[in-house]
Amino acid sequence: MTLRFADLPLRAKGIVIITVPLALLLAALASVFVADRQSRIAEDQVRVTLEIQSGIQEIHASIAEAATAMRGYLLTGRTDFLDPFNRAEDRLPVVLDEVGRRLRDEEQKDAPRTHPHARRRESRSSPTPETGRHPARRRARGPCGQAHRGQAGPR
């Protein structure tokens, strides 16, 4: 003996009529929450990508400025041309660290493992015990071999 919908009591029909649309509404609401979450994740990834791209452009501009400054110094011998070089030399490690940190953060989100070059880079960037200075950092030198720090030479 099979019950058809028309044969159900009025209370059962009311429950079915209210439950079915309510279940569909809840399913739609859940799908909106999932889509919103995915959209926020995608926006965060785009933001990080744009920050990395901006950092790379800043690195490129600093290198170009340093090269131009060094070229001007070598052509003229004027130490005031070394100011942009020294500014770029000071700024480049900071920007490189920022971009590297963002890249490592994104890598760790995707795959939690240590990048093989990270250990090598960390050992190179630590100060040497003898001098207390970073081995890769050298100042531009003026014509007398003195480290240049904003002194204006003959014009």
VMD Tcl script that builds the backbone (N, CA, C; Angstrom):
set m [mol new atoms 465]
animate dup $m
set s [atomselect $m all]
$s set {name element resname resid chain x y z} {
  {N N MET 1 A 0.837 -1.160 0.000}
  {CA C MET 1 A 0.000 0.000 0.000}
  {C C MET 1 A 0.901 1.248 0.000}
  {N N THR 2 A 0.883 1.977 -1.041}
  {CA C THR 2 A 1.732 3.139 -1.243}
  {C C THR 2 A 0.939 4.407 -0.967}
  {N N LEU 3 A 1.549 5.301 -0.160}
  {CA C LEU 3 A 0.913 6.579 0.123}
  {C C LEU 3 A 1.364 7.592 -0.909}
  {N N ARG 4 A 0.407 8.282 -1.454}
  {CA C ARG 4 A 0.713 9.358 -2.379}
  {C C ARG 4 A 0.663 10.671 -1.609}
  {N N PHE 5 A 1.220 11.710 -2.196}
  {CA C PHE 5 A 1.256 13.009 -1.531}
  {C C PHE 5 A -0.162 13.502 -1.229}
  {N N ALA 6 A -1.067 13.255 -2.140}
  {CA C ALA 6 A -2.441 13.718 -1.955}
  {C C ALA 6 A -3.118 13.010 -0.781}
  {N N ASP 7 A -2.644 11.796 -0.476}
  {CA C ASP 7 A -3.260 11.040 0.612}
  {C C ASP 7 A -2.657 11.344 1.979}
  {N N LEU 8 A -1.566 12.135 2.035}
  {CA C LEU 8 A -0.922 12.447 3.315}
  {C C LEU 8 A -1.807 13.396 4.116}
  {N N PRO 9 A -1.675 13.335 5.455}
  {CA C PRO 9 A -2.438 14.295 6.264}
  {C C PRO 9 A -1.934 15.719 6.021}
  {N N LEU 10 A -2.757 16.697 6.332}
  {CA C LEU 10 A -2.450 18.102 6.082}
  {C C LEU 10 A -1.165 18.540 6.809}
  {N N ARG 11 A -0.927 18.064 8.029}
  {CA C ARG 11 A 0.278 18.405 8.787}
  {C C ARG 11 A 1.526 17.913 8.044}
  {N N ALA 12 A 1.542 16.735 7.527}
  {CA C ALA 12 A 2.677 16.175 6.789}
  {C C ALA 12 A 2.911 16.949 5.508}
  {N N LYS 13 A 1.840 17.318 4.808}
  {CA C LYS 13 A 1.980 18.109 3.580}
  {C C LYS 13 A 2.616 19.471 3.899}
  {N N GLY 14 A 2.178 20.091 4.985}
  {CA C GLY 14 A 2.735 21.387 5.376}
  {C C GLY 14 A 4.211 21.278 5.703}
  {N N ILE 15 A 4.602 20.231 6.397}
  {CA C ILE 15 A 6.017 20.027 6.739}
  {C C ILE 15 A 6.843 19.836 5.473}
  {N N VAL 16 A 6.351 19.050 4.527}
  {CA C VAL 16 A 7.069 18.810 3.273}
  {C C VAL 16 A 7.173 20.107 2.481}
  {N N ILE 17 A 6.078 20.852 2.399}
  {CA C ILE 17 A 6.069 22.085 1.612}
  {C C ILE 17 A 7.017 23.127 2.222}
  {N N ILE 18 A 7.187 23.148 3.511}
  {CA C ILE 18 A 8.100 24.110 4.154}
  {C C ILE 18 A 9.537 23.588 4.144}
  {N N THR 19 A 9.745 22.300 4.337}
  {CA C THR 19 A 11.085 21.723 4.454}
  {C C THR 19 A 11.849 21.755 3.130}
  {N N VAL 20 A 11.209 21.437 2.039}
  {CA C VAL 20 A 11.910 21.365 0.748}
  {C C VAL 20 A 12.473 22.736 0.356}
  {N N PRO 21 A 11.683 23.821 0.312}
  {CA C PRO 21 A 12.286 25.115 -0.046}
  {C C PRO 21 A 13.318 25.598 0.975}
  {N N LEU 22 A 13.098 25.288 2.249}
  {CA C LEU 22 A 14.054 25.682 3.273}
  {C C LEU 22 A 15.400 24.982 3.061}
  {N N ALA 23 A 15.364 23.706 2.725}
  {CA C ALA 23 A 16.596 22.958 2.435}
  {C C ALA 23 A 17.301 23.537 1.219}
  {N N LEU 24 A 16.556 23.893 0.185}
  {CA C LEU 24 A 17.158 24.502 -1.009}
  {C C LEU 24 A 17.764 25.871 -0.676}
  {N N LEU 25 A 17.082 26.644 0.155}
  {CA C LEU 25 A 17.599 27.940 0.563}
  {C C LEU 25 A 18.902 27.797 1.352}
  {N N LEU 26 A 18.949 26.844 2.263}
  {CA C LEU 26 A 20.170 26.612 3.041}
  {C C LEU 26 A 21.321 26.145 2.154}
  {N N ALA 27 A 21.027 25.306 1.165}
  {CA C ALA 27 A 22.064 24.851 0.231}
  {C C ALA 27 A 22.593 26.029 -0.587}
  {N N ALA 28 A 21.696 26.909 -1.027}
  {CA C ALA 28 A 22.130 28.088 -1.780}
  {C C ALA 28 A 22.975 29.006 -0.903}
  {N N LEU 29 A 22.576 29.174 0.341}
  {CA C LEU 29 A 23.337 30.014 1.265}
  {C C LEU 29 A 24.738 29.443 1.505}
  {N N ALA 30 A 24.823 28.139 1.668}
  {CA C ALA 30 A 26.132 27.504 1.860}
  {C C ALA 30 A 27.017 27.698 0.631}
  {N N SER 31 A 26.440 27.581 -0.569}
  {CA C SER 31 A 27.242 27.767 -1.781}
  {C C SER 31 A 27.712 29.216 -1.914}
  {N N VAL 32 A 26.907 30.189 -1.459}
  {CA C VAL 32 A 27.330 31.595 -1.486}
  {C C VAL 32 A 28.505 31.813 -0.535}
  {N N PHE 33 A 28.461 31.206 0.642}
  {CA C PHE 33 A 29.569 31.335 1.592}
  {C C PHE 33 A 30.853 30.726 1.031}
  {N N VAL 34 A 30.737 29.576 0.384}
  {CA C VAL 34 A 31.918 28.933 -0.203}
  {C C VAL 34 A 32.495 29.804 -1.317}
  {N N ALA 35 A 31.622 30.332 -2.187}
  {CA C ALA 35 A 32.093 31.187 -3.276}
  {C C ALA 35 A 32.737 32.459 -2.731}
  {N N ASP 36 A 32.183 33.043 -1.670}
  {CA C ASP 36 A 32.743 34.250 -1.070}
  {C C ASP 36 A 34.129 33.975 -0.489}
  {N N ARG 37 A 34.268 32.860 0.159}
  {CA C ARG 37 A 35.570 32.485 0.744}
  {C C ARG 37 A 36.616 32.294 -0.354}
  {N N GLN 38 A 36.245 31.609 -1.429}
  {CA C GLN 38 A 37.174 31.409 -2.543}
  {C C GLN 38 A 37.542 32.744 -3.190}
  {N N SER 39 A 36.585 33.645 -3.269}
  {CA C SER 39 A 36.847 34.965 -3.835}
  {C C SER 39 A 37.839 35.737 -2.968}
  {N N ARG 40 A 37.694 35.667 -1.643}
  {CA C ARG 40 A 38.636 36.350 -0.753}
  {C C ARG 40 A 40.036 35.761 -0.870}
  {N N ILE 41 A 40.126 34.452 -0.980}
  {CA C ILE 41 A 41.432 33.802 -1.138}
  {C C ILE 41 A 42.089 34.268 -2.436}
  {N N ALA 42 A 41.310 34.325 -3.522}
  {CA C ALA 42 A 41.847 34.766 -4.815}
  {C C ALA 42 A 42.295 36.228 -4.744}
  {N N GLU 43 A 41.518 37.081 -4.066}
  {CA C GLU 43 A 41.903 38.487 -3.924}
  {C C GLU 43 A 43.202 38.617 -3.124}
  {N N ASP 44 A 43.365 37.817 -2.086}
  {CA C ASP 44 A 44.606 37.846 -1.303}
  {C C ASP 44 A 45.798 37.426 -2.156}
  {N N GLN 45 A 45.602 36.411 -2.978}
  {CA C GLN 45 A 46.694 35.960 -3.840}
  {C C GLN 45 A 47.063 37.030 -4.863}
  {N N VAL 46 A 46.068 37.708 -5.406}
  {CA C VAL 46 A 46.336 38.795 -6.357}
  {C C VAL 46 A 47.084 39.928 -5.654}
  {N N ARG 47 A 46.674 40.276 -4.432}
  {CA C ARG 47 A 47.329 41.340 -3.674}
  {C C ARG 47 A 48.803 41.005 -3.434}
  {N N VAL 48 A 49.074 39.774 -3.016}
  {CA C VAL 48 A 50.458 39.367 -2.758}
  {C C VAL 48 A 51.264 39.392 -4.056}
  {N N THR 49 A 50.658 38.931 -5.140}
  {CA C THR 49 A 51.345 38.932 -6.430}
  {C C THR 49 A 51.691 40.353 -6.854}
  {N N LEU 50 A 50.773 41.290 -6.669}
  {CA C LEU 50 A 51.051 42.684 -7.018}
  {C C LEU 50 A 52.133 43.283 -6.120}
  {N N GLU 51 A 52.155 42.904 -4.838}
  {CA C GLU 51 A 53.211 43.382 -3.944}
  {C C GLU 51 A 54.571 42.849 -4.385}
  {N N ILE 52 A 54.621 41.591 -4.775}
  {CA C ILE 52 A 55.878 41.001 -5.247}
  {C C ILE 52 A 56.313 41.681 -6.536}
  {N N GLN 53 A 55.366 41.906 -7.436}
  {CA C GLN 53 A 55.685 42.578 -8.699}
  {C C GLN 53 A 56.207 43.991 -8.443}
  {N N SER 54 A 55.598 44.701 -7.511}
  {CA C SER 54 A 56.052 46.044 -7.167}
  {C C SER 54 A 57.471 46.003 -6.598}
  {N N GLY 55 A 57.751 45.016 -5.742}
  {CA C GLY 55 A 59.093 44.865 -5.192}
  {C C GLY 55 A 60.122 44.590 -6.273}
  {N N ILE 56 A 59.762 43.756 -7.229}
  {CA C ILE 56 A 60.680 43.441 -8.329}
  {C C ILE 56 A 60.944 44.694 -9.168}
  {N N GLN 57 A 59.915 45.501 -9.391}
  {CA C GLN 57 A 60.117 46.748 -10.136}
  {C C GLN 57 A 61.014 47.710 -9.364}
  {N N GLU 58 A 60.863 47.743 -8.046}
  {CA C GLU 58 A 61.727 48.602 -7.226}
  {C C GLU 58 A 63.177 48.113 -7.282}
  {N N ILE 59 A 63.365 46.797 -7.263}
  {CA C ILE 59 A 64.720 46.235 -7.387}
  {C C ILE 59 A 65.325 46.638 -8.721}
  {N N HIS 60 A 64.549 46.496 -9.772}
  {CA C HIS 60 A 65.032 46.854 -11.113}
  {C C HIS 60 A 65.416 48.330 -11.185}
  {N N ALA 61 A 64.569 49.200 -10.644}
  {CA C ALA 61 A 64.857 50.638 -10.668}
  {C C ALA 61 A 66.108 50.957 -9.852}
  {N N SER 62 A 66.277 50.302 -8.704}
  {CA C SER 62 A 67.461 50.553 -7.868}
  {C C SER 62 A 68.733 50.108 -8.571}
  {N N ILE 63 A 68.672 48.970 -9.226}
  {CA C ILE 63 A 69.852 48.484 -9.958}
  {C C ILE 63 A 70.187 49.422 -11.112}
  {N N ALA 64 A 69.153 49.882 -11.836}
  {CA C ALA 64 A 69.388 50.806 -12.945}
  {C C ALA 64 A 69.974 52.117 -12.437}
  {N N GLU 65 A 69.458 52.613 -11.313}
  {CA C GLU 65 A 69.961 53.853 -10.734}
  {C C GLU 65 A 71.408 53.686 -10.271}
  {N N ALA 66 A 71.722 52.550 -9.657}
  {CA C ALA 66 A 73.085 52.298 -9.197}
  {C C ALA 66 A 74.044 52.196 -10.386}
  {N N ALA 67 A 73.603 51.536 -11.442}
  {CA C ALA 67 A 74.460 51.398 -12.623}
  {C C ALA 67 A 74.711 52.760 -13.268}
  {N N THR 68 A 73.670 53.572 -13.344}
  {CA C THR 68 A 73.824 54.905 -13.918}
  {C C THR 68 A 74.762 55.762 -13.053}
  {N N ALA 69 A 74.594 55.652 -11.739}
  {CA C ALA 69 A 75.459 56.414 -10.834}
  {C C ALA 69 A 76.914 55.985 -10.976}
  {N N MET 70 A 77.152 54.692 -11.038}
  {CA C MET 70 A 78.521 54.191 -11.167}
  {C C MET 70 A 79.113 54.615 -12.505}
  {N N ARG 71 A 78.318 54.558 -13.550}
  {CA C ARG 71 A 78.784 54.981 -14.868}
  {C C ARG 71 A 79.159 56.467 -14.835}
  {N N GLY 72 A 78.314 57.284 -14.197}
  {CA C GLY 72 A 78.619 58.716 -14.097}
  {C C GLY 72 A 79.889 58.965 -13.310}
  {N N TYR 73 A 80.089 58.221 -12.232}
  {CA C TYR 73 A 81.303 58.380 -11.436}
  {C C TYR 73 A 82.534 57.961 -12.248}
  {N N LEU 74 A 82.426 56.837 -12.940}
  {CA C LEU 74 A 83.587 56.354 -13.698}
  {C C LEU 74 A 83.930 57.297 -14.851}
  {N N LEU 75 A 82.920 57.923 -15.434}
  {CA C LEU 75 A 83.178 58.842 -16.546}
  {C C LEU 75 A 83.732 60.181 -16.070}
  {N N THR 76 A 83.253 60.663 -14.931}
  {CA C THR 76 A 83.636 62.015 -14.492}
  {C C THR 76 A 84.603 62.030 -13.323}
  {N N GLY 77 A 84.595 60.989 -12.500}
  {CA C GLY 77 A 85.435 60.975 -11.306}
  {C C GLY 77 A 84.840 61.777 -10.163}
  {N N ARG 78 A 83.642 62.300 -10.335}
  {CA C ARG 78 A 82.991 63.101 -9.287}
  {C C ARG 78 A 82.294 62.163 -8.297}
  {N N THR 79 A 82.638 62.331 -7.012}
  {CA C THR 79 A 82.086 61.427 -5.994}
  {C C THR 79 A 80.617 61.687 -5.703}
  {N N ASP 80 A 80.090 62.861 -6.088}
  {CA C ASP 80 A 78.664 63.096 -5.844}
  {C C ASP 80 A 77.791 62.167 -6.684}
  {N N PHE 81 A 78.371 61.597 -7.746}
  {CA C PHE 81 A 77.625 60.611 -8.523}
  {C C PHE 81 A 77.417 59.308 -7.757}
  {N N LEU 82 A 78.193 59.088 -6.693}
  {CA C LEU 82 A 78.074 57.845 -5.930}
  {C C LEU 82 A 76.916 57.855 -4.932}
  {N N ASP 83 A 76.300 59.009 -4.680}
  {CA C ASP 83 A 75.179 59.068 -3.740}
  {C C ASP 83 A 74.032 58.126 -4.139}
  {N N PRO 84 A 73.548 58.164 -5.382}
  {CA C PRO 84 A 72.479 57.222 -5.750}
  {C C PRO 84 A 72.928 55.767 -5.660}
  {N N PHE 85 A 74.202 55.529 -5.937}
  {CA C PHE 85 A 74.718 54.167 -5.825}
  {C C PHE 85 A 74.630 53.674 -4.386}
  {N N ASN 86 A 75.069 54.510 -3.447}
  {CA C ASN 86 A 75.040 54.118 -2.041}
  {C C ASN 86 A 73.611 53.980 -1.517}
  {N N ARG 87 A 72.707 54.848 -1.968}
  {CA C ARG 87 A 71.301 54.707 -1.576}
  {C C ARG 87 A 70.734 53.381 -2.078}
  {N N ALA 88 A 71.050 53.056 -3.326}
  {CA C ALA 88 A 70.573 51.786 -3.885}
  {C C ALA 88 A 71.200 50.608 -3.149}
  {N N GLU 89 A 72.461 50.741 -2.779}
  {CA C GLU 89 A 73.141 49.667 -2.057}
  {C C GLU 89 A 72.510 49.439 -0.687}
  {N N ASP 90 A 72.065 50.520 -0.048}
  {CA C ASP 90 A 71.398 50.389 1.246}
  {C C ASP 90 A 69.983 49.837 1.092}
  {N N ARG 91 A 69.296 50.241 0.040}
  {CA C ARG 91 A 67.883 49.876 -0.128}
  {C C ARG 91 A 67.715 48.462 -0.702}
  {N N LEU 92 A 68.600 48.031 -1.559}
  {CA C LEU 92 A 68.436 46.729 -2.220}
  {C C LEU 92 A 68.301 45.549 -1.265}
  {N N PRO 93 A 69.140 45.400 -0.242}
  {CA C PRO 93 A 68.972 44.250 0.653}
  {C C PRO 93 A 67.612 44.242 1.361}
  {N N VAL 94 A 67.119 45.428 1.699}
  {CA C VAL 94 A 65.813 45.510 2.371}
  {C C VAL 94 A 64.711 45.026 1.434}
  {N N VAL 95 A 64.718 45.529 0.205}
  {CA C VAL 95 A 63.678 45.151 -0.756}
  {C C VAL 95 A 63.802 43.672 -1.111}
  {N N LEU 96 A 65.020 43.195 -1.287}
  {CA C LEU 96 A 65.207 41.776 -1.598}
  {C C LEU 96 A 64.674 40.888 -0.471}
  {N N ASP 97 A 64.918 41.291 0.772}
  {CA C ASP 97 A 64.402 40.522 1.906}
  {C C ASP 97 A 62.876 40.535 1.931}
  {N N GLU 98 A 62.275 41.705 1.654}
  {CA C GLU 98 A 60.810 41.790 1.643}
  {C C GLU 98 A 60.213 40.893 0.567}
  {N N VAL 99 A 60.760 40.967 -0.634}
  {CA C VAL 99 A 60.247 40.142 -1.731}
  {C C VAL 99 A 60.488 38.664 -1.429}
  {N N GLY 100 A 61.664 38.343 -0.915}
  {CA C GLY 100 A 61.957 36.953 -0.571}
  {C C GLY 100 A 61.039 36.424 0.505}
  {N N ARG 101 A 60.735 37.265 1.491}
  {CA C ARG 101 A 59.821 36.844 2.561}
  {C C ARG 101 A 58.428 36.574 2.001}
  {N N ARG 102 A 57.957 37.466 1.131}
  {CA C ARG 102 A 56.630 37.244 0.529}
  {C C ARG 102 A 56.610 35.971 -0.306}
  {N N LEU 103 A 57.684 35.746 -1.045}
  {CA C LEU 103 A 57.749 34.529 -1.860}
  {C C LEU 103 A 57.785 33.286 -0.979}
  {N N ARG 104 A 58.572 33.345 0.102}
  {CA C ARG 104 A 58.636 32.191 1.007}
  {C C ARG 104 A 57.288 31.958 1.681}
  {N N ASP 105 A 56.601 33.051 2.074}
  {CA C ASP 105 A 55.288 32.905 2.699}
  {C C ASP 105 A 54.319 32.206 1.752}
  {N N GLU 106 A 54.327 32.601 0.490}
  {CA C GLU 106 A 53.432 31.973 -0.490}
  {C C GLU 106 A 53.829 30.520 -0.743}
  {N N GLU 107 A 55.151 30.268 -0.791}
  {CA C GLU 107 A 55.617 28.888 -0.975}
  {C C GLU 107 A 55.181 28.015 0.190}
  {N N GLN 108 A 55.302 28.528 1.398}
  {CA C GLN 108 A 54.951 27.740 2.577}
  {C C GLN 108 A 53.449 27.487 2.639}
  {N N LYS 109 A 52.650 28.404 2.125}
  {CA C LYS 109 A 51.209 28.152 2.076}
  {C C LYS 109 A 50.899 27.011 1.118}
  {N N ASP 110 A 51.631 26.978 0.000}
  {CA C ASP 110 A 51.380 25.940 -1.005}
  {C C ASP 110 A 51.997 24.604 -0.617}
  {N N ALA 111 A 53.244 24.629 -0.189}
  {CA C ALA 111 A 53.948 23.390 0.152}
  {C C ALA 111 A 54.839 23.653 1.359}
  {N N PRO 112 A 54.493 23.147 2.528}
  {CA C PRO 112 A 55.285 23.431 3.731}
  {C C PRO 112 A 56.589 22.653 3.770}
  {N N ARG 113 A 57.586 23.164 3.049}
  {CA C ARG 113 A 58.911 22.547 3.100}
  {C C ARG 113 A 59.944 23.653 2.977}
  {N N THR 114 A 61.143 23.401 3.443}
  {CA C THR 114 A 62.193 24.394 3.420}
  {C C THR 114 A 62.808 24.443 2.031}
  {N N HIS 115 A 62.945 25.619 1.512}
  {CA C HIS 115 A 63.551 25.802 0.202}
  {C C HIS 115 A 65.048 25.546 0.332}
  {N N PRO 116 A 65.652 24.763 -0.574}
  {CA C PRO 116 A 67.069 24.412 -0.417}
  {C C PRO 116 A 68.006 25.615 -0.480}
  {N N HIS 117 A 67.615 26.688 -1.184}
  {CA C HIS 117 A 68.501 27.847 -1.293}
  {C C HIS 117 A 68.411 28.741 -0.063}
  {N N ALA 118 A 67.378 28.579 0.743}
  {CA C ALA 118 A 67.197 29.457 1.904}
  {C C ALA 118 A 68.333 29.288 2.900}
  {N N ARG 119 A 68.742 28.065 3.163}
  {CA C ARG 119 A 69.837 27.841 4.123}
  {C C ARG 119 A 71.127 28.448 3.608}
  {N N ARG 120 A 71.409 28.315 2.324}
  {CA C ARG 120 A 72.631 28.854 1.750}
  {C C ARG 120 A 72.612 30.381 1.812}
  {N N ARG 121 A 71.477 30.994 1.502}
  {CA C ARG 121 A 71.366 32.443 1.510}
  {C C ARG 121 A 71.518 32.985 2.929}
  {N N GLU 122 A 70.928 32.314 3.926}
  {CA C GLU 122 A 71.037 32.763 5.304}
  {C C GLU 122 A 72.484 32.730 5.779}
  {N N SER 123 A 73.245 31.710 5.387}
  {CA C SER 123 A 74.636 31.629 5.834}
  {C C SER 123 A 75.477 32.724 5.185}
  {N N ARG 124 A 75.134 33.132 3.963}
  {CA C ARG 124 A 75.890 34.198 3.306}
  {C C ARG 124 A 75.558 35.563 3.879}
  {N N SER 125 A 74.332 35.728 4.387}
  {CA C SER 125 A 73.918 37.057 4.819}
  {C C SER 125 A 74.280 37.353 6.269}
  {N N SER 126 A 74.848 36.404 6.989}
  {CA C SER 126 A 75.204 36.680 8.382}
  {C C SER 126 A 76.567 37.360 8.431}
  {N N PRO 127 A 76.770 38.244 9.411}
  {CA C PRO 127 A 78.048 38.966 9.501}
  {C C PRO 127 A 79.203 38.011 9.778}
  {N N THR 128 A 80.364 38.367 9.257}
  {CA C THR 128 A 81.537 37.548 9.524}
  {C C THR 128 A 82.052 37.869 10.912}
  {N N PRO 129 A 82.571 36.888 11.649}
  {CA C PRO 129 A 83.032 37.133 13.017}
  {C C PRO 129 A 84.217 38.089 13.086}
  {N N GLU 130 A 85.089 38.084 12.060}
  {CA C GLU 130 A 86.289 38.913 12.116}
  {C C GLU 130 A 85.947 40.392 11.977}
  {N N THR 131 A 85.075 40.718 11.030}
  {CA C THR 131 A 84.813 42.127 10.744}
  {C C THR 131 A 83.487 42.613 11.294}
  {N N GLY 132 A 82.563 41.696 11.528}
  {CA C GLY 132 A 81.235 42.105 11.974}
  {C C GLY 132 A 80.398 42.688 10.854}
  {N N ARG 133 A 80.872 42.598 9.624}
  {CA C ARG 133 A 80.142 43.133 8.464}
  {C C ARG 133 A 79.662 41.990 7.598}
  {N N HIS 134 A 78.683 42.278 6.797}
  {CA C HIS 134 A 78.195 41.289 5.845}
  {C C HIS 134 A 79.210 41.147 4.726}
  {N N PRO 135 A 79.540 39.907 4.336}
  {CA C PRO 135 A 80.588 39.729 3.324}
  {C C PRO 135 A 80.217 40.303 1.965}
  {N N ALA 136 A 78.928 40.310 1.606}
  {CA C ALA 136 A 78.540 40.761 0.274}
  {C C ALA 136 A 78.406 42.279 0.190}
  {N N ARG 137 A 78.469 42.992 1.307}
  {CA C ARG 137 A 78.247 44.440 1.304}
  {C C ARG 137 A 79.571 45.180 1.265}
  {N N ARG 138 A 79.742 45.972 0.238}
  {CA C ARG 138 A 80.923 46.817 0.120}
  {C C ARG 138 A 80.455 48.208 -0.289}
  {N N ARG 139 A 81.107 49.198 0.193}
  {CA C ARG 139 A 80.773 50.588 -0.133}
  {C C ARG 139 A 81.539 51.009 -1.382}
  {N N ALA 140 A 80.939 51.896 -2.130}
  {CA C ALA 140 A 81.639 52.489 -3.265}
  {C C ALA 140 A 82.780 53.334 -2.720}
  {N N ARG 141 A 83.902 53.308 -3.364}
  {CA C ARG 141 A 85.081 54.032 -2.889}
  {C C ARG 141 A 85.373 55.202 -3.828}
  {N N GLY 142 A 85.776 56.251 -3.221}
  {CA C GLY 142 A 86.151 57.443 -3.982}
  {C C GLY 142 A 87.536 57.279 -4.583}
  {N N PRO 143 A 88.056 58.332 -5.197}
  {CA C PRO 143 A 89.349 58.233 -5.878}
  {C C PRO 143 A 90.510 57.973 -4.934}
  {N N CYS 144 A 90.372 58.308 -3.645}
  {CA C CYS 144 A 91.462 58.098 -2.686}
  {C C CYS 144 A 91.318 56.780 -1.945}
  {N N GLY 145 A 90.345 55.958 -2.311}
  {CA C GLY 145 A 90.154 54.688 -1.635}
  {C C GLY 145 A 89.308 54.794 -0.382}
  {N N GLN 146 A 88.803 56.002 -0.074}
  {CA C GLN 146 A 87.972 56.191 1.113}
  {C C GLN 146 A 86.525 55.809 0.789}
  {N N ALA 147 A 85.866 55.228 1.772}
  {CA C ALA 147 A 84.459 54.894 1.578}
  {C C ALA 147 A 83.679 56.180 1.429}
  {N N HIS 148 A 82.856 56.243 0.409}
  {CA C HIS 148 A 82.092 57.446 0.126}
  {C C HIS 148 A 80.801 57.447 0.913}
  {N N ARG 149 A 80.499 58.566 1.575}
  {CA C ARG 149 A 79.241 58.707 2.319}
  {C C ARG 149 A 78.749 60.143 2.206}
  {N N GLY 150 A 78.361 60.547 1.029}
  {CA C GLY 150 A 77.720 61.843 0.876}
  {C C GLY 150 A 78.675 63.031 0.768}
  {N N GLN 151 A 79.994 62.832 0.683}
  {CA C GLN 151 A 80.889 63.962 0.537}
  {C C GLN 151 A 80.859 64.400 -0.926}
  {N N ALA 152 A 80.761 65.658 -1.130}
  {CA C ALA 152 A 80.787 66.150 -2.499}
  {C C ALA 152 A 82.233 66.383 -2.904}
  {N N GLY 153 A 82.575 65.917 -4.058}
  {CA C GLY 153 A 83.929 66.080 -4.542}
  {C C GLY 153 A 84.061 67.342 -5.369}
  {N N PRO 154 A 85.171 67.509 -6.038}
  {CA C PRO 154 A 85.346 68.696 -6.900}
  {C C PRO 154 A 84.358 68.636 -8.043}
  {N N ARG 155 A 83.836 69.811 -8.378}
  {CA C ARG 155 A 82.797 69.840 -9.438}
  {C C ARG 155 A 83.317 70.443 -10.688}
}
mol reanalyze $m
mol bondsrecalc $m
mol representation Tube
mol addrep $m
